[in-house]
């Protein structure tokens, strides 16, 4: 690693990192473009396992951010860019959301582009419900319309947060969320279900992982050819669970340990130290933080097995925030590196990854109030070409976003 004109340049070799491409790689440099979007909360684009950005078939880019606690009570706001990320237009807001609200969404079903965005999000105090909403995109008018909202979960004894959404091969919707028992203040992951032929959400009456007072609980359902799966975290352990389409809704899922050694709450109070993306064949590409490294593993849909866990960064990098994406046939893993971002790409379905780009920003002037440390990351799960990518940073008491357009490298 060397520094030229205030910029750190990295080279990746195969010898210390299993799964890295053989040979010396000089990454390309992409400088940040500023955006007008701001927020008063650090949850502006967190968490890692949730999805907040999408690209429609006309190439427009869309991002749902949390602007914080605002007088109108609609902190979640959808922005769109129709010029490749240069300018951003506010499209719609979601009621009863505040600085603690988190969200997740699907454009169409899994990787298929469409003009219908399905969202799940937690509401503000005192209700702490989970709401399911749909928004429809008009490419001719370049505008979104909020078409429906529905309470998916509500309880006087449980505070719900951190929902994540998936659709299975039969068209059924699955929503995992973190449930806090109001009386005991213990957390546990629960699962909701909406059959394809119904408009009502149903509790599966299933819980995942142990119940404790640690805030490190999060679950990400994922599509599978034979049913639906979920990657979830309880404290410092990551699990894999799945169910078959033929099983009854309340049948316990088959569960196994994927990894032990995720960052504890003392190192990072925000949970979901992982990001996963599914390709058209329902193979899964999972990046996660472990031993201060960016680790990855691939799920083979044909064999129904996870592969070896490999490292892409040294154990000294303190990698925490990451995003998995797919574009142009490549798998992308984007991760924070000190105050900037690194992009690794695989052109062979995750067999090997190459460090292809470093995403940089201008060095802030002393006393400017700008702080780029431990950058949070957002990137579209599926992109038509370059992957829309954002880095969150602090600007005094506010949060801001920088934008990068990351091209596919073969």
C-alpha positions as a Markdown table, in Angstrom:
| # | Residue | x | y | z |
|---|---|---|---|---|
| 1 | Unk | 0.0 | 0.0 | 0.0 |
| 2 | Unk | 1.4 | 3.4 | -0.9 |
| 3 | Unk | 0.2 | 7.0 | -0.8 |
| 4 | Unk | 0.4 | 9.4 | -3.7 |
| 5 | Unk | -0.8 | 13.0 | -3.5 |
| 6 | Unk | -2.8 | 12.4 | -0.4 |
| 7 | Unk | -4.5 | 9.3 | -1.9 |
| 8 | Unk | -4.0 | 5.7 | -0.6 |
| 9 | Unk | -3.5 | 3.2 | -3.4 |
| 10 | Unk | -3.8 | -0.5 | -2.7 |
| 11 | Unk | -2.5 | -3.7 | -4.3 |
| 12 | Unk | -4.0 | -7.1 | -3.6 |
| 13 | Unk | -2.0 | -10.3 | -3.9 |
| 14 | Unk | -3.3 | -13.8 | -3.6 |
| 15 | Unk | -0.9 | -15.3 | -1.1 |
| 16 | Unk | -2.3 | -13.9 | 2.2 |
| 17 | Unk | -6.0 | -14.0 | 1.1 |
| 18 | Unk | -7.8 | -17.1 | 0.1 |
| 19 | Unk | -10.1 | -16.5 | -2.8 |
| 20 | Unk | -8.3 | -13.4 | -4.1 |
| 21 | Unk | -7.3 | -13.3 | -7.7 |
| 22 | Unk | -3.7 | -14.3 | -8.5 |
| 23 | Unk | -1.3 | -11.5 | -9.3 |
| 24 | Unk | -0.9 | -7.8 | -8.5 |
| 25 | Unk | -4.0 | -5.7 | -9.0 |
| 26 | Unk | -3.9 | -1.9 | -9.2 |
| 27 | Unk | -7.4 | -0.6 | -8.5 |
| 28 | Unk | -9.0 | 2.2 | -10.3 |
| 29 | Unk | -9.7 | 5.4 | -8.5 |
| 30 | Unk | -13.2 | 6.9 | -8.5 |
| 31 | Unk | -13.7 | 10.3 | -6.8 |
| 32 | Unk | -17.0 | 11.1 | -5.0 |
| 33 | Unk | -19.7 | 13.3 | -6.3 |
| 34 | Unk | -21.6 | 15.4 | -3.6 |
| 35 | Unk | -25.3 | 15.0 | -3.2 |
| 36 | Unk | -27.9 | 17.4 | -1.8 |
| 37 | Unk | -29.4 | 14.7 | 0.6 |
| 38 | Unk | -28.9 | 15.3 | 4.3 |
| 39 | Unk | -30.1 | 13.7 | 7.6 |
| 40 | Unk | -30.0 | 14.2 | 11.3 |
| 41 | Unk | -29.7 | 10.5 | 12.1 |
| 42 | Unk | -26.8 | 8.0 | 11.7 |
| 43 | Unk | -29.4 | 5.6 | 10.5 |
| 44 | Unk | -29.6 | 7.5 | 7.2 |
| 45 | Unk | -28.7 | 4.4 | 5.2 |
| 46 | Unk | -28.0 | 1.7 | 7.8 |
| 47 | Unk | -28.4 | -1.3 | 8.2 |
| 48 | Unk | -26.2 | -3.6 | 6.0 |
| 49 | Unk | -28.6 | -6.4 | 5.4 |
| 50 | Unk | -31.5 | -4.1 | 4.4 |
| 51 | Unk | -31.9 | -2.6 | 0.9 |
| 52 | Unk | -32.5 | 1.1 | 0.4 |
| 53 | Unk | -31.7 | 1.6 | -3.3 |
| 54 | Unk | -32.9 | 0.4 | -6.7 |
| 55 | Unk | -32.5 | 1.1 | -10.4 |
| 56 | Unk | -35.6 | 1.0 | -12.7 |
| 57 | Unk | -35.4 | -0.3 | -16.3 |
| 58 | Unk | -35.1 | 3.2 | -17.7 |
| 59 | Unk | -31.8 | 3.6 | -15.8 |
| 60 | Unk | -33.1 | 6.0 | -13.2 |
| 61 | Unk | -31.7 | 5.6 | -9.7 |
| 62 | Unk | -33.8 | 5.6 | -6.5 |
| 63 | Unk | -32.8 | 5.8 | -2.9 |
| 64 | Unk | -34.8 | 5.7 | 0.3 |
| 65 | Unk | -33.1 | 7.5 | 3.2 |
| 66 | Unk | -34.0 | 8.3 | 6.8 |
| 67 | Unk | -33.9 | 12.1 | 7.2 |
| 68 | Unk | -34.3 | 11.9 | 10.9 |
| 69 | Unk | -37.0 | 13.2 | 13.2 |
| 70 | Unk | -38.8 | 15.9 | 11.1 |
| 71 | Unk | -41.9 | 18.0 | 12.1 |
| 72 | Unk | -44.2 | 16.3 | 9.6 |
| 73 | Unk | -43.4 | 12.9 | 11.1 |
| 74 | Unk | -42.3 | 11.4 | 7.8 |
| 75 | Unk | -38.6 | 10.8 | 8.1 |
| 76 | Unk | -38.3 | 8.1 | 5.4 |
| 77 | Unk | -38.0 | 9.8 | 2.1 |
| 78 | Unk | -37.6 | 8.4 | -1.4 |
| 79 | Unk | -35.3 | 10.4 | -3.8 |
| 80 | Unk | -34.7 | 9.7 | -7.5 |
| 81 | Unk | -32.0 | 10.8 | -9.9 |
| 82 | Unk | -32.6 | 10.8 | -13.7 |
| 83 | Unk | -29.1 | 12.0 | -14.7 |
| 84 | Unk | -26.9 | 9.3 | -13.3 |
| 85 | Unk | -26.6 | 10.7 | -9.8 |
| 86 | Unk | -25.8 | 14.3 | -10.5 |
| 87 | Unk | -29.1 | 15.7 | -9.1 |
| 88 | Unk | -31.7 | 14.3 | -6.8 |
| 89 | Unk | -35.5 | 14.8 | -6.6 |
| 90 | Unk | -37.7 | 14.1 | -3.6 |
| 91 | Unk | -40.4 | 11.8 | -4.7 |
| 92 | Unk | -42.5 | 10.7 | -1.7 |
| 93 | Unk | -42.4 | 10.3 | 2.1 |
| 94 | Unk | -43.7 | 7.7 | 4.4 |
| 95 | Unk | -45.8 | 8.7 | 7.4 |
| 96 | Unk | -45.2 | 8.0 | 11.1 |
| 97 | Unk | -41.4 | 7.4 | 10.6 |
| 98 | Unk | -38.6 | 9.0 | 12.6 |
| 99 | Unk | -34.9 | 8.8 | 13.3 |
| 100 | Unk | -35.1 | 5.3 | 14.7 |
| 101 | Unk | -37.0 | 3.9 | 11.7 |
| 102 | Unk | -35.4 | 1.3 | 9.4 |
| 103 | Unk | -36.6 | 0.0 | 6.1 |
| 104 | Unk | -36.1 | -2.6 | 3.3 |
| 105 | Unk | -37.5 | -3.0 | -0.2 |
| 106 | Unk | -37.8 | -5.0 | -3.4 |
| 107 | Unk | -38.2 | -3.7 | -6.8 |
| 108 | Unk | -40.4 | -6.3 | -8.4 |
| 109 | Unk | -39.4 | -9.7 | -7.3 |
| 110 | Unk | -35.8 | -10.4 | -6.3 |
| 111 | Unk | -33.6 | -9.5 | -9.3 |
| 112 | Unk | -36.4 | -8.8 | -11.8 |
| 113 | Unk | -36.8 | -5.1 | -12.6 |
| 114 | Unk | -40.4 | -3.7 | -12.6 |
| 115 | Unk | -42.2 | -0.5 | -11.8 |
| 116 | Unk | -43.5 | -1.6 | -8.4 |
| 117 | Unk | -41.5 | -1.1 | -5.3 |
| 118 | Unk | -42.4 | -3.2 | -2.3 |
| 119 | Unk | -41.3 | -1.7 | 1.1 |
| 120 | Unk | -41.4 | -2.8 | 4.7 |
| 121 | Unk | -40.5 | -0.4 | 7.5 |
| 122 | Unk | -40.8 | 0.2 | 11.2 |
| 123 | Unk | -42.9 | 3.0 | 12.5 |
| 124 | Unk | -42.1 | 5.6 | 15.1 |
| 125 | Unk | -43.0 | 5.5 | 18.9 |
| 126 | Unk | -45.2 | 4.6 | 20.5 |
| 127 | Unk | -46.6 | 2.1 | 18.1 |
| 128 | Unk | -43.3 | 0.4 | 16.7 |
| 129 | Unk | -45.3 | -1.5 | 14.1 |
| 130 | Unk | -44.2 | -3.0 | 10.8 |
| 131 | Unk | -45.8 | -1.5 | 7.7 |
| 132 | Unk | -45.9 | -2.9 | 4.2 |
| 133 | Unk | -46.2 | -0.4 | 1.4 |
| 134 | Unk | -46.1 | -0.4 | -2.4 |
| 135 | Unk | -45.2 | 2.5 | -4.7 |
| 136 | Unk | -45.6 | 2.6 | -8.5 |
| 137 | Unk | -43.1 | 4.2 | -10.9 |
| 138 | Unk | -44.2 | 6.1 | -14.0 |
| 139 | Unk | -41.1 | 6.3 | -16.3 |
| 140 | Unk | -42.7 | 8.8 | -18.7 |
| 141 | Unk | -43.5 | 11.2 | -15.9 |
| 142 | Unk | -40.4 | 10.3 | -13.9 |
| 143 | Unk | -42.4 | 10.1 | -10.7 |
| 144 | Unk | -43.5 | 7.7 | -8.0 |
| 145 | Unk | -47.0 | 7.2 | -6.5 |
| 146 | Unk | -47.5 | 5.6 | -3.1 |
| 147 | Unk | -50.3 | 3.1 | -4.0 |
| 148 | Unk | -50.9 | 1.2 | -0.7 |
| 149 | Unk | -49.9 | 0.9 | 2.9 |
| 150 | Unk | -50.8 | -1.9 | 5.2 |
| 151 | Unk | -49.9 | -2.7 | 8.8 |
| 152 | Unk | -48.1 | -6.1 | 8.7 |
| 153 | Unk | -47.5 | -6.4 | 12.4 |
| 154 | Unk | -48.7 | -4.6 | 15.5 |
| 155 | Unk | -48.5 | -5.5 | 19.2 |
| 156 | Unk | -49.0 | -3.7 | 22.5 |
| 157 | Unk | -46.3 | -5.9 | 24.1 |
| 158 | Unk | -43.7 | -6.1 | 21.3 |
| 159 | Unk | -41.8 | -3.2 | 19.7 |
| 160 | Unk | -40.9 | -4.2 | 16.1 |
| 161 | Unk | -37.9 | -3.0 | 14.1 |
| 162 | Unk | -35.4 | -3.8 | 11.3 |
| 163 | Unk | -37.7 | -5.6 | 8.9 |
| 164 | Unk | -36.4 | -7.3 | 5.8 |
| 165 | Unk | -38.4 | -8.7 | 2.8 |
| 166 | Unk | -38.1 | -11.5 | 0.4 |
| 167 | Unk | -40.4 | -13.3 | -2.1 |
| 168 | Unk | -40.2 | -17.0 | -2.7 |
| 169 | Unk | -40.5 | -18.9 | -6.0 |
| 170 | Unk | -44.3 | -19.2 | -5.5 |
| 171 | Unk | -44.8 | -15.5 | -5.0 |
| 172 | Unk | -45.3 | -15.6 | -1.2 |
| 173 | Unk | -43.8 | -12.7 | 0.8 |
| 174 | Unk | -41.6 | -13.3 | 3.9 |
| 175 | Unk | -40.7 | -10.5 | 6.3 |
| 176 | Unk | -38.2 | -11.1 | 9.1 |
| 177 | Unk | -38.0 | -8.5 | 11.9 |
| 178 | Unk | -36.5 | -7.9 | 15.3 |
| 179 | Unk | -39.0 | -8.1 | 18.1 |
| 180 | Unk | -38.3 | -6.5 | 21.5 |
| 181 | Unk | -40.4 | -7.7 | 24.4 |
| 182 | Unk | -41.5 | -4.4 | 26.0 |
| 183 | Unk | -41.6 | -5.9 | 29.5 |
| 184 | Unk | -38.3 | -7.8 | 29.6 |
| 185 | Unk | -36.4 | -5.6 | 27.0 |
| 186 | Unk | -35.2 | -8.8 | 25.3 |
| 187 | Unk | -34.8 | -9.1 | 21.5 |
| 188 | Unk | -35.5 | -12.0 | 19.2 |
| 189 | Unk | -36.1 | -12.4 | 15.4 |
| 190 | Unk | -39.6 | -13.3 | 14.2 |
| 191 | Unk | -41.1 | -14.0 | 10.8 |
| 192 | Unk | -44.2 | -12.8 | 9.0 |
| 193 | Unk | -45.8 | -14.4 | 5.9 |
| 194 | Unk | -48.2 | -13.1 | 3.2 |
| 195 | Unk | -49.4 | -15.8 | 0.8 |
| 196 | Unk | -49.4 | -14.9 | -2.9 |
| 197 | Unk | -53.1 | -15.2 | -3.2 |
| 198 | Unk | -54.0 | -13.2 | -0.1 |
| 199 | Unk | -53.7 | -9.6 | 1.0 |
| 200 | Unk | -53.3 | -10.3 | 4.7 |
| 201 | Unk | -50.0 | -10.7 | 6.6 |
| 202 | Unk | -49.9 | -13.7 | 9.0 |
| 203 | Unk | -47.5 | -14.4 | 11.9 |
| 204 | Unk | -45.7 | -17.7 | 11.5 |
| 205 | Unk | -45.4 | -17.9 | 15.3 |
| 206 | Unk | -41.8 | -18.8 | 14.8 |
| 207 | Unk | -38.8 | -17.2 | 16.5 |
| 208 | Unk | -35.2 | -17.5 | 15.5 |
| 209 | Unk | -32.1 | -17.3 | 17.7 |
| 210 | Unk | -32.0 | -16.8 | 21.4 |
| 211 | Unk | -33.8 | -14.0 | 23.3 |
| 212 | Unk | -31.5 | -11.6 | 25.2 |
| 213 | Unk | -30.9 | -7.9 | 25.9 |
| 214 | Unk | -28.2 | -7.6 | 23.2 |
| 215 | Unk | -29.3 | -5.3 | 20.3 |
| 216 | Unk | -27.4 | -7.6 | 17.9 |
| 217 | Unk | -30.4 | -9.4 | 16.3 |
| 218 | Unk | -31.3 | -9.2 | 12.6 |
| 219 | Unk | -32.6 | -11.5 | 9.9 |
| 220 | Unk | -32.5 | -11.4 | 6.1 |
| 221 | Unk | -34.8 | -13.7 | 4.2 |
| 222 | Unk | -33.6 | -14.8 | 0.8 |
| 223 | Unk | -35.2 | -16.5 | -2.2 |
| 224 | Unk | -34.5 | -20.2 | -2.9 |
| 225 | Unk | -35.7 | -22.4 | -5.7 |
| 226 | Unk | -37.2 | -25.0 | -3.3 |
| 227 | Unk | -38.5 | -22.6 | -0.7 |
| 228 | Unk | -37.1 | -19.6 | 1.2 |
| 229 | Unk | -34.0 | -19.2 | 3.4 |
| 230 | Unk | -32.7 | -16.7 | 5.9 |
| 231 | Unk | -29.4 | -15.5 | 7.1 |
| 232 | Unk | -29.6 | -14.1 | 10.6 |
| 233 | Unk | -27.5 | -12.8 | 13.4 |
| 234 | Unk | -27.8 | -13.3 | 17.2 |
| 235 | Unk | -25.1 | -11.5 | 19.0 |
| 236 | Unk | -21.8 | -12.5 | 17.4 |
| 237 | Unk | -23.0 | -15.6 | 15.6 |
| 238 | Unk | -24.4 | -15.8 | 12.1 |
| 239 | Unk | -26.9 | -18.6 | 11.2 |
| 240 | Unk | -28.4 | -20.1 | 8.1 |
| 241 | Unk | -32.0 | -21.3 | 8.1 |
| 242 | Unk | -34.4 | -22.5 | 5.4 |
| 243 | Unk | -37.8 | -24.1 | 4.8 |
| 244 | Unk | -39.2 | -26.1 | 1.9 |
| 245 | Unk | -42.2 | -24.9 | -0.1 |
| 246 | Unk | -44.1 | -28.0 | 0.9 |
| 247 | Unk | -43.8 | -27.4 | 4.6 |
| 248 | Unk | -46.6 | -25.9 | 6.7 |
| 249 | Unk | -46.1 | -22.2 | 7.6 |
| 250 | Unk | -45.5 | -23.0 | 11.3 |
| 251 | Unk | -43.0 | -25.8 | 10.8 |
| 252 | Unk | -39.6 | -24.9 | 12.4 |
| 253 | Unk | -36.9 | -24.1 | 9.9 |
| 254 | Unk | -33.8 | -26.1 | 9.6 |
| 255 | Unk | -31.0 | -24.1 | 11.1 |
| 256 | Unk | -27.2 | -24.3 | 11.2 |
| 257 | Unk | -24.3 | -22.0 | 12.2 |
| 258 | Unk | -22.6 | -20.2 | 9.4 |
| 259 | Unk | -20.0 | -18.2 | 11.4 |
| 260 | Unk | -19.0 | -17.3 | 14.9 |
| 261 | Unk | -17.0 | -14.1 | 15.5 |
| 262 | Unk | -19.0 | -11.2 | 14.2 |
| 263 | Unk | -18.2 | -7.8 | 15.8 |
| 264 | Unk | -19.7 | -7.4 | 19.3 |
| 265 | Unk | -21.9 | -4.5 | 20.2 |
| 266 | Unk | -19.0 | -2.8 | 22.0 |
| 267 | Unk | -17.2 | -2.4 | 18.6 |
| 268 | Unk | -20.3 | -1.5 | 16.6 |
| 269 | Unk | -23.7 | -0.9 | 18.1 |
| 270 | Unk | -25.4 | -1.4 | 14.8 |
| 271 | Unk | -26.2 | -5.0 | 14.0 |
| 272 | Unk | -26.5 | -6.9 | 10.7 |
| 273 | Unk | -22.8 | -7.3 | 10.0 |
| 274 | Unk | -23.6 | -8.9 | 6.6 |
| 275 | Unk | -25.0 | -8.3 | 3.2 |
| 276 | Unk | -26.3 | -10.9 | 0.7 |
| 277 | Unk | -27.5 | -10.9 | -2.9 |
| 278 | Unk | -29.1 | -13.6 | -5.0 |
| 279 | Unk | -28.5 | -14.2 | -8.7 |
| 280 | Unk | -31.0 | -15.4 | -11.3 |
| 281 | Unk | -30.3 | -19.0 | -10.3 |
| 282 | Unk | -30.9 | -18.3 | -6.6 |
| 283 | Unk | -27.2 | -18.7 | -5.8 |
| 284 | Unk | -26.3 | -16.5 | -2.9 |
| 285 | Unk | -23.3 | -14.3 | -2.4 |
| 286 | Unk | -22.7 | -13.3 | 1.2 |
| 287 | Unk | -20.2 | -10.7 | 2.5 |
| 288 | Unk | -19.7 | -10.2 | 6.2 |
| 289 | Unk | -17.5 | -8.8 | 8.9 |
| 290 | Unk | -15.4 | -11.2 | 10.9 |
| 291 | Unk | -12.0 | -11.0 | 12.6 |
| 292 | Unk | -12.0 | -7.3 | 11.4 |
| 293 | Unk | -11.9 | -8.6 | 7.8 |
| 294 | Unk | -14.3 | -8.6 | 4.9 |
| 295 | Unk | -15.2 | -12.3 | 4.5 |
| 296 | Unk | -17.3 | -14.0 | 1.9 |
| 297 | Unk | -18.9 | -17.3 | 1.0 |
| 298 | Unk | -21.2 | -18.5 | -1.8 |
| 299 | Unk | -24.3 | -20.7 | -1.6 |
| 300 | Unk | -24.7 | -23.1 | -4.5 |
| 301 | Unk | -28.4 | -23.5 | -5.3 |
| 302 | Unk | -27.8 | -26.8 | -7.2 |
| 303 | Unk | -26.0 | -28.6 | -4.3 |
| 304 | Unk | -27.8 | -26.6 | -1.5 |
| 305 | Unk | -24.5 | -26.0 | 0.2 |
| 306 | Unk | -22.4 | -23.1 | 1.4 |
| 307 | Unk | -18.8 | -23.0 | 0.1 |
| 308 | Unk | -15.6 | -22.1 | 2.0 |
| 309 | Unk | -15.3 | -18.8 | 3.9 |
| 310 | Unk | -12.6 | -16.7 | 2.3 |
| 311 | Unk | -11.1 | -13.3 | 3.3 |
| 312 | Unk | -10.7 | -10.3 | 1.0 |
| 313 | Unk | -9.1 | -7.8 | 3.4 |
| 314 | Unk | -6.3 | -8.1 | 6.0 |
| 315 | Unk | -7.3 | -8.6 | 9.6 |
| 316 | Unk | -5.9 | -5.1 | 10.4 |
| 317 | Unk | -8.6 | -3.3 | 8.2 |
| 318 | Unk | -11.5 | -3.3 | 10.8 |
| 319 | Unk | -13.9 | -3.9 | 7.9 |
| 320 | Unk | -17.5 | -3.5 | 9.2 |
| 321 | Unk | -19.9 | -2.0 | 6.6 |
| 322 | Unk | -20.3 | -3.9 | 3.4 |
| 323 | Unk | -22.8 | -4.3 | 0.5 |
| 324 | Unk | -23.2 | -7.1 | -2.0 |
| 325 | Unk | -24.4 | -6.3 | -5.6 |
| 326 | Unk | -24.8 | -7.8 | -9.0 |
| 327 | Unk | -24.3 | -6.0 | -12.4 |
| 328 | Unk | -23.2 | -7.0 | -15.8 |
| 329 | Unk | -22.7 | -10.6 | -14.7 |
| 330 | Unk | -20.3 | -9.6 | -12.0 |
| 331 | Unk | -20.7 | -9.9 | -8.2 |
| 332 | Unk | -19.6 | -6.8 | -6.3 |
| 333 | Unk | -18.6 | -6.6 | -2.6 |
| 334 | Unk | -18.1 | -3.0 | -1.4 |
| 335 | Unk | -16.6 | -2.4 | 2.0 |
| 336 | Unk | -15.4 | 0.5 | 4.1 |
| 337 | Unk | -11.6 | 1.1 | 4.4 |
| 338 | Unk | -10.6 | 3.7 | 7.0 |
| 339 | Unk | -12.4 | 6.7 | 5.6 |
| 340 | Unk | -13.1 | 5.5 | 2.0 |
| 341 | Unk | -14.5 | 2.4 | 0.2 |
| 342 | Unk | -13.0 | -0.6 | -1.6 |
| 343 | Unk | -14.8 | -2.5 | -4.4 |
| 344 | Unk | -14.1 | -6.2 | -5.1 |
| 345 | Unk | -15.6 | -7.8 | -8.2 |
| 346 | Unk | -16.0 | -11.4 | -9.3 |
| 347 | Unk | -16.6 | -12.3 | -13.0 |
| 348 | Unk | -16.8 | -16.0 | -12.3 |
| 349 | Unk | -19.8 | -16.4 | -9.9 |
| 350 | Unk | -17.8 | -15.8 | -6.7 |
| 351 | Unk | -15.0 | -18.2 | -7.3 |
| 352 | Unk | -12.4 | -15.4 | -7.1 |
| 353 | Unk | -12.6 | -11.7 | -6.4 |
| 354 | Unk | -10.4 | -8.8 | -7.6 |
| 355 | Unk | -9.9 | -5.5 | -5.9 |
| 356 | Unk | -11.1 | -3.3 | -8.8 |
| 357 | Unk | -11.8 | 0.2 | -7.5 |
| 358 | Unk | -11.1 | 2.5 | -4.5 |
| 359 | Unk | -13.8 | 5.1 | -3.9 |
| 360 | Unk | -12.3 | 8.3 | -2.6 |
| 361 | Unk | -13.2 | 11.8 | -1.5 |
| 362 | Unk | -11.4 | 15.0 | -1.1 |
| 363 | Unk | -9.4 | 15.4 | 2.1 |
| 364 | Unk | -11.4 | 17.8 | 4.3 |
| 365 | Unk | -10.0 | 21.0 | 5.4 |
| 366 | Unk | -9.0 | 21.3 | 9.1 |
| 367 | Unk | -11.9 | 22.6 | 11.1 |
| 368 | Unk | -14.5 | 22.0 | 8.3 |
| 369 | Unk | -16.6 | 19.7 | 10.5 |
| 370 | Unk | -16.4 | 16.9 | 7.9 |
| 371 | Unk | -15.7 | 13.4 | 9.2 |
| 372 | Unk | -15.4 | 10.4 | 6.9 |
| 373 | Unk | -14.4 | 7.8 | 9.5 |
| 374 | Unk | -16.1 | 4.4 | 9.5 |
| 375 | Unk | -18.1 | 5.1 | 6.4 |
| 376 | Unk | -21.6 | 3.6 | 6.1 |
| 377 | Unk | -22.3 | 2.1 | 2.6 |
| 378 | Unk | -25.3 | 1.7 | 0.4 |
| 379 | Unk | -25.3 | 0.1 | -3.1 |
| 380 | Unk | -28.1 | -1.2 | -5.3 |
| 381 | Unk | -28.5 | -4.9 | -5.2 |
| 382 | Unk | -29.1 | -5.1 | -8.9 |
| 383 | Unk | -27.8 | -2.6 | -11.5 |
| 384 | Unk | -28.1 | -2.3 | -15.3 |
| 385 | Unk | -24.5 | -1.2 | -15.7 |
| 386 | Unk | -22.4 | 0.8 | -13.2 |
| 387 | Unk | -23.5 | 0.1 | -9.6 |
| 388 | Unk | -25.0 | 3.2 | -7.9 |
| 389 | Unk | -23.1 | 3.4 | -4.6 |
| 390 | Unk | -23.2 | 5.9 | -1.7 |
| 391 | Unk | -21.0 | 6.7 | 1.3 |
| 392 | Unk | -22.4 | 8.3 | 4.4 |
| 393 | Unk | -20.3 | 10.9 | 6.3 |
| 394 | Unk | -20.7 | 13.5 | 9.1 |
| 395 | Unk | -21.0 | 17.2 | 8.4 |
| 396 | Unk | -21.0 | 18.8 | 11.8 |
| 397 | Unk | -24.2 | 17.7 | 13.5 |
| 398 | Unk | -25.7 | 16.4 | 10.2 |
| 399 | Unk | -25.2 | 13.4 | 8.0 |
| 400 | Unk | -24.5 | 13.6 | 4.3 |
| 401 | Unk | -24.1 | 11.3 | 1.3 |
| 402 | Unk | -21.5 | 11.1 | -1.5 |
| 403 | Unk | -22.3 | 9.2 | -4.7 |
| 404 | Unk | -20.2 | 6.9 | -6.9 |
| 405 | Unk | -21.0 | 5.2 | -10.2 |
| 406 | Unk | -19.0 | 2.0 | -10.1 |
| 407 | Unk | -18.4 | 0.4 | -13.5 |
| 408 | Unk | -18.3 | -3.4 | -14.2 |
| 409 | Unk | -14.7 | -4.6 | -14.7 |
| 410 | Unk | -14.1 | -7.9 | -16.6 |
